[in-house]
Amino acid sequence: MSRAQAIKKSKGRSIKEELEKRGIIVQAKGKKTLKEEMPEAYKDVADVVDVVHGAGLALKVARMRPIGVIKG
């Protein structure tokens, strides 16, 4: 989804708390800048990696997970 859509859909949610519950450290300038980082705003990285690998553009070599978000 777009950043504008993410901001609208994040109303009433604590994105910082949601990310921290997933073990992701969060540092942001303000709530608005953090709203666009809601997990639903991103494509599933596994799907993206599979497509890139399948197209021969890159090889899978490691699985990573986010540990931090810095905004603003």
Secondary structure by P-SEA (a helix, b strand, c coil): ccaaaaaaaaccccaaaaaaaacbbbbcccccccccccccccccaaaaaaaaaaaccccccbbbbbcccccc
